Amino acid sequence: MASPPRRWACGELLLPFMLLGTLCQPGSGQISYSMPEELDKGSFVGNIAKDLGLEPRELAEHGVRIVSRGRTQLFALNPRSGSLVTAGRIDREELCAQSPLCVVNFNILVENKMKIYVVEVEIIDINDNFPRFRDEELKVKVNENAAAGTRLVLPFARDADVGVNSLRSYQLSSNLHFSLDVVSGTDGQKYPELVLEQPLDREKETVHDLLLTALDGGDPVLSGTTHIRVTVLDANDNAPLFTPSEYSVSVPENIPVGTRLLTLTATDPDEGMNGKLTYSFRNEEDKISETFHLDSNLGEISTLQPLDYEESRFYLMEVVAQDGGALLASAKVVVTVQDVNDNAPEVILTSLTSSLSEDCLPGTVIALFSVHDGDSGENGEIACSIPRNLPFKLEKSVDNYYHLLTTRNLDREETSDYNITLTVIDHGTPPLSAENHIPLKVADVNDNPPNFPQASYSTSLPENNPRGVSIFSVTAHDPDSGDNARVTYSLAEDTFQGGPLSSYVSINSDTGVLYALRSFDYEQLRDLQLWVTASDNGNPPLSSNVSLSLFVLDQNDNAPEILYPTLPTDGSTGVELAPRSAEPGYLVTKVVAVDKDSGQNAWLSYRLLKASEPGLFAVGLHTGEVRTARTLLDRDALKQSLIVAVEDHGQPPLSATVTVTVAVADRIPDILADLGSMKTPIDPEDLDLTFYLVVAVAAVSCVFLAFVIVLLVLRLRRWHKSRLLQAEGSRLASVPASHFVGMDGVRAFLQTYSNEVSLTADSRKSHLIFPQPNYADTLLSEESCEKSEPLLMSDKVDANKEERRVQQAPPNTDWRFSQAQRPGTSGSQNGDDTGTWPNNQFDTEMLQAMILASASEAADGSSTLGGGAGTMGLSARYGPQFTLQHVPDYRQNVYIPGSNATLTNAAGKRDGKAPAGGNGNKKKSGKKEKK
């Protein structure tokens, strides 16, 4: 007997298995849980609200629900806790039988997002099933002469659990004759066999009762038992034999009931009852015995009910052939069911939108649906399609779910509603299909601008038209309704020939009729390009443009204009030359004319209207070529006058005439002699024009000549000034030393000149005041004597090179006095060579008196500065005893009136020493360098 099963408490099972639940990240589209079987109704499976990224109260707001395909719903949503719970007790063996992995798939729909999440729940097996033998008692017959090692096949037990909880081993009750051996089949099943260990003796023991126990691997271990009664028979030395030992057959699932599948054949060489075989199923399941029938005498297997590939893809059974002597043989039979396309695909609408605005963006979701086919393989592969001429497409989602999307913007005016036919078809042979219809209405918006029937218009109008005449009419159509269909017309703002376009043409805003506001002239305006705008009254308003080409038709209102020969204003004619030796057809000249009109009004024809000698010349009708009609004779006049008329083909025709003069001669002198009498009077206006041209040429030539002369004068003047500067420098160098007042290398004219030069940034506007005598007795320093002549300042203000040419020769050092020779307190007591102002007031007044007296004599011209060398001209007034040796060395601090300069010590300059009191001289020198 089987031991009573142990009941697992929910708390013991739930705690370890809850740790096995795994969840993919939200948004990935798939959620996985795992749970043990046999939980009570309402048991917690997983926190679906958390895994969807929602609060428990938001499940109902977002329309979260479980979607299945007609199966019994095993799970439910708890709206209060937001968890996924069981809808009832789940038996793994009932769902998945012996499958190693049992997974239940279903979908959760988030209604407002139209998003499907695939949920997988793995059902974990628990050890809730005992190993079970089909029969509680089995009768086995064995011959008494069976040899040791004879094997008797025993029935195997079945355990509905899988994994470690499945069947693991068999045990046989202890006995003296038999042992148990377990053989593993190719299908993984363990088959027990009874092995004869000791010879049997029917006379001693006719029946042997054994107990076979099957054990599983659960914890605790569950077991099942069956009673085996071994009957010892009389000797039968040949057992039945199957050839082959394994049969297999493959049949389609749609075969009729009662069809014979195969026949098993076993042989037994015994005779009589020992050779008569009986066939039977062994260890068959209830499903096998309900589906198949085995003829016990013939060994034929046939069907008792229809086969279903979707329910079971193959059947495994064991057939036993037993003779009358209780010997038997077994064979395995595998019946494979072939799938037949017997299930049409089906469509399940999950969510649907019944109305959609026509301005929705492409990709808007209209419906969410799933497809399913009960077949497998190619028979279960489904293709979804919709009509190609619709602006929709299908997009696969997850787990056979599809979205129906828009591919472009919808147009209500084109189609106001759709009835979308959704067709699903499998890949079976023959294919099966199903259709589903999805209705959709399109809501209107103002998305259609007015439309012109044509892309462009053109019209024509004869020139010289009256003002206000109607030109053309345009009409635009708007497929919208109400204000969206009310159309107004206008012309685009533009300018033409410097004026606004609205001054040429106007349009009626309601009717679209265009009017001419002025009379057009073909010669001035041949065509006019207009843009007509049609706008509706929608919000926002929509508009469209169309181009209108207005062509002005020509009328014959212009006479032909002759271009050659030109008509002189004085009434004279041009002369063409024709030699007397010209042959008939000789081209003399060609009359060229044009007509401002066009078309037929511009077609010109030429004819000879009048000739001085008829028949001598002919004019081409269309070319205007004047040719000789015959040979020229000596009697023909030298001068021939032809009047050629040019006429157009307008209605009425207009014409113009021209006179052509032809000179007939063979030699040039003859032409000149004869043409002398035909001189054309000179036009006074031509003479005036020639006179003006001659005057203009003469004026330009004079201006050019004057420019060349001025340039030469400037060059000569510059050259002269440079020569004068050199001569002046030589003259100054040759002046005797008696003409200067000199002290220790310092010389100065007693008579100076004052020059005022005003320079601007532009040297051409420099202002020069010529020098005038200035009798302010001023001593010039050696540096100031190095300047150029004042008269050359205007042209040489910035010419430093020429200013450096005239330099004073260095003074002779033999007239200088040593410090011991200098009289006075400055010379005897002060040993400083730089010199200072005298402390003695008498010496200072005496020096000033001597300088002023010498200056007066030089200014009056009564004194010659030749008072002897070293006297400085002072001995004539003060006596020979007063020489320069009595003059103190006051050079360092002598102030020159009218200047910022002081006398400098030439010796100090040579020694590299700065003279005392020389700041003023430095400033003046800096100004000169700047100029």
Summary of the structure (lengths in Angstrom):
residues: 931
radius of gyration: 69.7
end to end distance: 140.4
largest distance: 201.9
contacts: 2687
relative contact order: 0.04
helix: 20%
strand: 34%
